[in-house]
Amino acid sequence: MVVAAIALATTSSECRAIPPDTEEPAALLAVVADPVRLAVLQTLTGGTTCVCELQTRVPIAANLLSYHLKVLRDTGLISAARRGRWVDYSLVDGARTGCTPRCRAPPCGGEQS
């Protein structure tokens, strides 16, 4: 099914090349599409959360959680604040609403609505 959709999109006369303004939204969607990162983001919608609490809510190895938190920080969706030996994570201002405009690329050959 996906292959057919890709083949259809690549043969369409209106969509011969991927528009350059779709790269940033595609990268953002790739980041949040990971189930672990999505679980972290959903947890952080409840407010600032200590990494120790994240580990209980997202039960994966500490090194894997650390990796996923770094990806989210590098993307600019979350921020970290050190509190002694603990680190508190929170969504950055506009993270919830900031994804929507960045992911609204116009369709191939069309205008943005």
C-alpha positions in Angstrom: 0.0 0.0 0.0 2.8 2.5 0.9 4.8 1.5 -2.1 1.8 2.2 -4.4 1.3 5.6 -2.8 4.9 6.5 -3.3 4.8 5.3 -6.9 1.7 7.3 -7.5 3.2 10.4 -5.9 6.4 10.1 -7.9 4.6 9.7 -11.3 2.2 12.6 -10.7 2.8 15.5 -13.1 2.3 17.9 -10.3 4.8 16.3 -7.9 8.0 15.7 -9.7 10.3 16.9 -7.0 10.0 17.0 -3.2 9.6 20.7 -2.3 12.5 22.0 -0.2 10.2 23.4 2.5 9.2 19.9 3.5 12.6 18.9 4.9 12.2 20.5 8.4 8.6 19.2 8.9 9.8 15.7 7.8 12.7 15.8 10.3 10.4 16.9 13.1 7.9 14.2 12.3 10.7 11.6 12.3 11.7 12.7 15.8 8.2 12.5 17.3 7.3 9.3 15.4 9.5 7.2 17.7 7.3 5.6 20.3 9.7 6.3 23.2 10.1 9.9 22.3 6.4 10.3 21.9 5.9 8.7 25.4 8.4 11.2 26.8 6.6 14.1 25.2 3.2 12.9 26.4 4.6 12.6 29.9 6.0 16.1 29.8 2.7 17.6 28.8 1.8 17.2 32.5 4.6 19.6 33.4 8.2 19.6 34.4 9.4 16.1 35.3 12.5 14.7 36.9 14.5 12.2 34.9 13.9 9.7 37.7 10.1 10.0 37.2 10.6 9.7 33.4 12.4 6.4 33.9 9.4 5.0 35.8 6.9 6.2 33.2 9.0 5.2 30.2 10.5 1.9 31.3 13.6 1.6 29.1 17.3 1.4 30.0 18.8 4.6 31.3 21.2 5.0 28.5 18.4 4.7 25.9 16.3 7.2 27.7 19.3 9.5 27.8 19.7 9.2 24.1 16.1 9.9 23.3 16.1 12.9 25.7 19.2 14.3 23.8 17.4 13.9 20.5 14.4 15.8 21.8 16.7 18.5 23.3 18.6 18.8 20.0 15.3 19.3 18.1 14.3 22.1 20.5 11.2 20.4 21.8 12.3 20.0 25.4 14.7 21.7 27.8 16.7 20.4 30.8 17.5 22.1 34.1 20.0 20.5 36.5 18.9 20.3 40.2 21.8 18.9 42.1 22.4 15.4 40.8 18.9 15.3 39.1 17.8 16.8 35.8 14.3 18.1 35.3 12.9 18.1 31.8 10.1 20.2 30.4 8.5 21.1 27.1 9.8 24.3 25.7 7.3 27.2 25.3 5.4 26.6 22.1 6.4 23.0 21.7 2.8 21.8 21.6 1.6 24.4 19.2 5.0 24.9 17.4 4.8 21.6 15.7 1.6 22.4 13.8 2.8 25.4 11.7 6.2 23.7 11.0 4.4 20.6 9.7 2.0 22.5 7.4 3.8 22.3 4.1 1.7 22.9 1.0 0.8 19.8 -1.0 2.6 19.1 -4.2 1.6 21.7 -6.7 -0.8 23.4 -4.4 -1.0 26.4 -2.2 -0.9 26.4 1.5 -4.3 26.8 3.1 
